[in-house]
Amino acid sequence: MQSIAAAFRARPLARAFTSRSVDGFVGGVGNTPLIRLQKLSEQTGCDIVAKSELQNPGGSVKDRAALGVVRDAEERGLLKPGGTVVEGTAGNTGIGLAHVCRARGYRCVIFMPNTQSQEKIDLLRMLGAEVHPVPAVAYENPANYNHQARDFAKSLPNAIWTDQFDNTANAEAHYRTTGPEIWEQTQGKVDAFICATGTGGTLAGTGRALKEKSGGKTQVWLADPPGSVLYSYISSGGKLTERSGSSITEGIGQGRITNNLGTFVKNVDGALHIPDEKTIAMLYELLDTEGLYLGASSALNVVAAVELARKLGPGKTIATILCDGAYRYQSRLFSKKWLQSKGLESAIPEHLKKYAVLD
């Protein structure tokens, strides 16, 4: 079988597109490129490949989940023309839902923690969504943004709470699309898949598809930021849920096992803990060496893919997810003052600090 690297070199300027036009915004979701990260692949002796989900029409991997949960509600008769879609979201799922609702003719209402970046809030409103930023409190608190979204949907006729964390239509969307796409794009040669998880949909759905298609040979690992319990849970075989610290990443990490993650958590092969310092350093390195302008969760995933490649040894193909670009976070990630306030400016190698251009 031709190696992944050889396949990429064989047609370096070519990209395969669908041979026909697609139907509106929803038709453009999925079938994103798989990018071989050249320098990191050379350094590890593995093929580090990343699914470029920032090239979905709404700009993130969450376009898939947003479309998946809305379609599921339509198919089950829970959402009818002119209805309202309500969600509690840290950002990108809301953006995906706002796009899908514009395309489908639904009202979109978003509840979100008031800790999220202003770029995300502004974009949601530009897309016509009604946004309710609320105090960030634990899931167990009745005032948690997810519970507020649920209760608001219940108060309206012809409305759904899409419940991205526990609605397994989220994971199903990745099982049907993301996993099979990676399998095809790697020509059935993917030794491991790793990514961080918030709702759990991407990891569970993609992982399940790759496990099935490989006959169980593809390893599936979870990458976790500080402040999340998932690394301790996976590493201890489900015995510990230790949480310590906090992270600059948005939309990933978790304090519980969601229903989406629960569909696959027993099949996860391992977990890696990725500190923010490594994430920031990789974010700047990817901009410098690959020309990729990425958000922090994407950079964390690449750090994890590199560490897993070194753990598994050379000659392997390791796949991960580029969740979104940096455009929604640039006022933070490329701000000297913000990086200093988080104690992260020193994590950036000296020759890369030139990219931190915002004061």
Salt bridges, closest charged atoms under 4 A:
ASP47 OD1 - ARG36 NE 2.69
GLU53 OE1 - ARG64 NE 2.56
ASP72 OD2 - ARG76 NE 3.03
GLU74 OE2 - ARG104 NE 3.12
GLU130 OE2 - ARG107 NE 2.72
ASP151 OD1 - ARG150 NE 3.02
ASP166 OD2 - ARG256 NH2 3.14
GLU172 OE2 - ARG176 NE 3.08
GLU172 OE1 - ARG208 NH1 3.35
GLU181 OE1 - LYS51 NZ 2.75
GLU181 OE1 - ARG64 NH2 2.92
ASP191 OD2 - LYS189 NZ 3.85
GLU212 OE2 - ARG208 NE 3.51
GLU250 OE1 - LYS120 NZ 3.19
GLU250 OE2 - ARG332 NH1 3.08
ASP269 OD2 - LYS211 NZ 2.70
GLU307 OE2 - LYS278 NZ 2.82
GLU350 OE2 - LYS353 NZ 2.91
ASP359 OD1 - LYS336 NZ 3.60
